[in-house]
Amino acid sequence: MENNYYENREPQQVPQYEEPENRKTNGHGKHSQTVGILAAAALIALACGYAGSWAASQNAGKVVIQKVTGSSGTGSSDGEEMSATDVAAAISPTVVSIATEQIQYNQFWYGAQVSSGAGSGVIISEDGYILTCAHVVSGADSIAVTDYEGNEYQAQLVGSYETGDIAVIKIDAQGLQAATLGDSDQVKLAETVYAVGNPGGTLGGSITDGIISATERTITVALDSSSQSYGFGSVRNAVSLDVLQTSTAVSPGNSGGGLFNSSGELIGIVNAKGSGDSQEGIGFAIPINTAQEIATGLINDGYYTGDTLTESENDAVMNITVSEIGSEQAQLAGVEAGLYVRSVEEGGASDGLLEAGDRIISVEDTVIKTVKQLSNVLAKYEPGETVSVSVERNGKMITTDITLAQNQNQTESSEETE
């Protein structure tokens, strides 16, 4: 096994509030639950939850996550398959039940309404970091966690990446049994898997088994939220996810729970199921390699952005790497949305002119906000031409002229084909 280290940053405190005396009343102070809608080839239902949150503040320390290295080539398992009862004993203590509450206000009622939701999560470190789905905890004012032994904790949100439907929460605990992460790239069709979660929000620790039905599926998730201010309708945000498909039975409340292989290794985070009346045995899970990458960013930085540009197909380049930060991630990080310089190649075209952390505003007369926009602009120029680049640095606008360099990747490719 290898140990993956993450910078430990103190999570943001989730606001607390006094519970209403009667949590099951109707109307004023009533319970409601927002359920997302998924669309693949047919409708797919999200298990439960709400959307969005804020980033973590900083602190020192390390988070250690165990990950299996190597593969026997027989699937995601490392070859040491266990009996079903042994798998259950190994994985059950690593999965928790999650209950959320959200206060909603609108102009038609006096006071507040309280919405509740339920889901699952997987412990990924001994000191209380828990991986779950973004839609399980998004928008929650209170997050409660119950572990395998029935111990209850109040959780804090570390960070959430709605585009990938992954979030990390943190409880104040030590010595927890953490899941061992497998390698979802090694998952094979028809290998045996186990799902552990909290179906219905009341049956925590439930285990079901099945097989991997497909290793590569793309589903489009339409997230609905009825928590909009003043009660004027709902907001829909559609995202596409690459997922594993499994025949393992999953139900509302399983979202955020674990999908494990026959060696007890975590290979996915359950996030959706088939919703049609005739659709049984159709569940989906976010591959753990994807979830782990997102979790790394959330724990280290409080946010994650999946859109980066390290290599270009253009002939003319600026010799920089950039990251595209959307509005959601920008809100989490407390920065402006846009395209940021991640690194500047030493001795390259932008060396001494641009710096890591610069937000690119424009190239010549074209406003730049995305990776695609930057690539499209640079495609109009040849190496050796000079472009005017404006960036924001420490709250100030800076404009500089950059002489574009020859893309060495393109040169090497041309030489290989000649």
Secondary structure as GFF3:
##gff-version 3
##sequence-region A 1 418
A	DSSP	beta_strand	2	7	.	.	.	ID=ss1
A	DSSP	beta_strand	37	39	.	.	.	ID=ss2
A	DSSP	beta_strand	43	46	.	.	.	ID=ss3
A	DSSP	beta_strand	62	67	.	.	.	ID=ss4
A	DSSP	alpha_helix	84	91	.	.	.	ID=ss5
A	DSSP	three_ten_helix	92	94	.	.	.	ID=ss6
A	DSSP	beta_strand	95	104	.	.	.	ID=ss7
A	DSSP	beta_strand	113	123	.	.	.	ID=ss8
A	DSSP	beta_strand	129	132	.	.	.	ID=ss9
A	DSSP	alpha_helix	134	137	.	.	.	ID=ss10
A	DSSP	beta_strand	142	146	.	.	.	ID=ss11
A	DSSP	beta_strand	152	154	.	.	.	ID=ss12
A	DSSP	beta_strand	156	161	.	.	.	ID=ss13
A	DSSP	three_ten_helix	162	164	.	.	.	ID=ss14
A	DSSP	beta_strand	166	170	.	.	.	ID=ss15
A	DSSP	beta_strand	180	181	.	.	.	ID=ss16
A	DSSP	three_ten_helix	184	186	.	.	.	ID=ss17
A	DSSP	beta_strand	192	197	.	.	.	ID=ss18
A	DSSP	three_ten_helix	199	201	.	.	.	ID=ss19
A	DSSP	beta_strand	206	225	.	.	.	ID=ss20
A	DSSP	three_ten_helix	229	231	.	.	.	ID=ss21
A	DSSP	beta_strand	235	246	.	.	.	ID=ss22
A	DSSP	beta_strand	258	261	.	.	.	ID=ss23
A	DSSP	beta_strand	265	274	.	.	.	ID=ss24
A	DSSP	beta_strand	283	287	.	.	.	ID=ss25
A	DSSP	alpha_helix	288	301	.	.	.	ID=ss26
A	DSSP	beta_strand	307	309	.	.	.	ID=ss27
A	DSSP	beta_strand	316	317	.	.	.	ID=ss28
A	DSSP	beta_strand	320	325	.	.	.	ID=ss29
A	DSSP	alpha_helix	327	333	.	.	.	ID=ss30
A	DSSP	beta_strand	338	344	.	.	.	ID=ss31
A	DSSP	beta_strand	359	363	.	.	.	ID=ss32
A	DSSP	beta_strand	366	367	.	.	.	ID=ss33
A	DSSP	alpha_helix	371	378	.	.	.	ID=ss34
A	DSSP	beta_strand	386	393	.	.	.	ID=ss35
A	DSSP	beta_strand	396	403	.	.	.	ID=ss36
A	DSSP	beta_strand	405	406	.	.	.	ID=ss37
A	DSSP	alpha_helix	408	417	.	.	.	ID=ss38
###
